[in-house]
Amino acid sequence: MKNMELKPIDGGAATKLDKTQNDLIVAQYLAAAANGDVSAHFDLGVSFSTGSNGADCDLIEAHKWFNLAAAQGHEEASWCRADISEEMTAREIAEAQRRARQWLADGRRKVA
C-alpha cells in the first residue's frame, strides 16, 4: 500500500506513517513505559483506544494503560479510562485491571 499524502489544516504537507514507522512508535512507548514514563502509559492508552500508531483498537489494553497512567496522577488518563469503560463489559474491565496489576508485578517495570 502506498503512503497517502495528508494535508493538514494549516496548509502544510504531512504523510501517513508506514507500518515500520508505526511499530517503532509503539516500541518506543513500550520502552518508556517500562521505565515508568507516565506520558508513555497515556500515549499507549490513546494508541490502543483509537487504533493509532500501529496499534490495533483494543479497549482492554487501552484501559490497562490509562489505568497505569491514572495511578501515577495523570488526570486526563482517568477521564479517558472512564470514557472507554462505558463501552466495556465488567469482564473486560476486570481483565484490563488484571493486566495492569500483572504489568506492575512483573518486576522489570518501574513506577515513577
C-alpha angles and dihedrals in degrees: 000000000000120000111258119227112233124199113214121216091253090064097249123125125254132175131215113250118244124233094266092053091047092048089052091053092052091045090052091049090050093050091049091046090053087058092052099260104162092198090057090052089053093045090052089051090053092046094051095041093052101030091239135140091035095303120127115239102264118160093192091057091041091053090048093054094042088049092052091048093046091050087060093052102267100151098194090052091060090053092048091048091052091047096053091041087070088065095046134082122237089253092053091050091048090051091050090051091048090052091050091051090048091051090053094043093051091092094218090080124091123206116205 
